[in-house]
Amino acid sequence: DLASKLEDIDLSQIAQRVLDSLHSETIEVSTTEVSTANKCFFSLRVLPYRTVNNIIDGVVITLDDTTQSKKLETELQHSESLYRLVLKNADLVVAHTNRELRYSWIHSEDPNFSDSLYLGKRDDEIADSEGSRQLTQLKEQVLRTGVAANAVITLPSSEGERTYSISAEPTRDATGTTSGVTTISLAISDHQK
């Protein structure tokens, strides 16, 4: 009965392609449950069926319900778009550094914090300043203790100096070991050149 509800899928055509090529096919498909009008999603996989004598004798069709993962993916995309909207309209820098304090991710609307300038580098490799040293000490403290910490730090920028309220949080791997530091920096003042 489910086959009759699958949208725009010709199972016999897919099965023939698999038999002709002897390669499996995986297709994302959807169906609408008429009684509830809910959209359901499936991963349809068609493989050649081999007998014990290694002779192709048809196809095997599996249908995995991916509705929950599709729903979570949609929710994640929505959350990310809201997150990016907040970042776009706030004077924030959000970043992650690994255990060696090298940037693995950074986001800011401020061009002073571009990926090309930061990724793979430590703060002391980007700028030699008192603020960079203070930021490194803050991150080292979080790595050492595994406890979040906050500081107000003035950092150099192309327009002069900017003071940030910085919140640093430990990130943990699957075993609970501190694997890096995530920082959220809110600009609280500008000092022009």
Secondary structure in CASP SS format (residue, H / E / C, confidence):
PFRMAT SS
TARGET T0000
AUTHOR 0000-0000-0000
METHOD secondary structure of the structure
MODEL  1
D C 1.00
L H 1.00
A H 1.00
S H 1.00
K H 1.00
L E 1.00
E C 1.00
D C 1.00
I C 1.00
D C 1.00
L H 1.00
S H 1.00
Q H 1.00
I H 1.00
A H 1.00
Q H 1.00
R H 1.00
V H 1.00
L H 1.00
D H 1.00
S H 1.00
L C 1.00
H C 1.00
S C 1.00
E E 1.00
T E 1.00
I E 1.00
E E 1.00
V E 1.00
S E 1.00
T E 1.00
T E 1.00
E E 1.00
V C 1.00
S C 1.00
T C 1.00
A C 1.00
N E 1.00
K E 1.00
C E 1.00
F E 1.00
F E 1.00
S E 1.00
L E 1.00
R E 1.00
V E 1.00
L E 1.00
P E 1.00
Y E 1.00
R E 1.00
T C 1.00
V C 1.00
N C 1.00
N C 1.00
I C 1.00
I E 1.00
D E 1.00
G E 1.00
V E 1.00
V E 1.00
I E 1.00
T E 1.00
L E 1.00
D E 1.00
D E 1.00
T C 1.00
T H 1.00
Q H 1.00
S H 1.00
K H 1.00
K H 1.00
L H 1.00
E H 1.00
T H 1.00
E H 1.00
L H 1.00
Q H 1.00
H H 1.00
S H 1.00
E H 1.00
S H 1.00
L H 1.00
Y H 1.00
R H 1.00
L H 1.00
V H 1.00
L H 1.00
K H 1.00
N C 1.00
A C 1.00
D C 1.00
L E 1.00
V E 1.00
V E 1.00
A E 1.00
H E 1.00
T E 1.00
N E 1.00
R C 1.00
E C 1.00
L C 1.00
R C 1.00
Y E 1.00
S E 1.00
W E 1.00
I E 1.00
H E 1.00
S C 1.00
E C 1.00
D C 1.00
P H 1.00
N H 1.00
F H 1.00
S C 1.00
D H 1.00
S H 1.00
L H 1.00
Y H 1.00
L E 1.00
G C 1.00
K C 1.00
R C 1.00
D H 1.00
D H 1.00
E H 1.00
I H 1.00
A C 1.00
D C 1.00
S C 1.00
E H 1.00
G H 1.00
S H 1.00
R H 1.00
Q H 1.00
L H 1.00
T H 1.00
Q H 1.00
L H 1.00
K H 1.00
E H 1.00
Q H 1.00
V H 1.00
L H 1.00
R H 1.00
T H 1.00
G C 1.00
V C 1.00
A C 1.00
A E 1.00
N E 1.00
A E 1.00
V E 1.00
I E 1.00
T E 1.00
L E 1.00
P E 1.00
S E 1.00
S C 1.00
E C 1.00
G E 1.00
E E 1.00
R E 1.00
T E 1.00
Y E 1.00
S E 1.00
I E 1.00
S E 1.00
A E 1.00
E E 1.00
P E 1.00
T E 1.00
R E 1.00
D C 1.00
A C 1.00
T C 1.00
G C 1.00
T C 1.00
T E 1.00
S E 1.00
G E 1.00
V E 1.00
T E 1.00
T E 1.00
I E 1.00
S E 1.00
L E 1.00
A E 1.00
I E 1.00
S E 1.00
D E 1.00
H E 1.00
Q E 1.00
K C 1.00
END
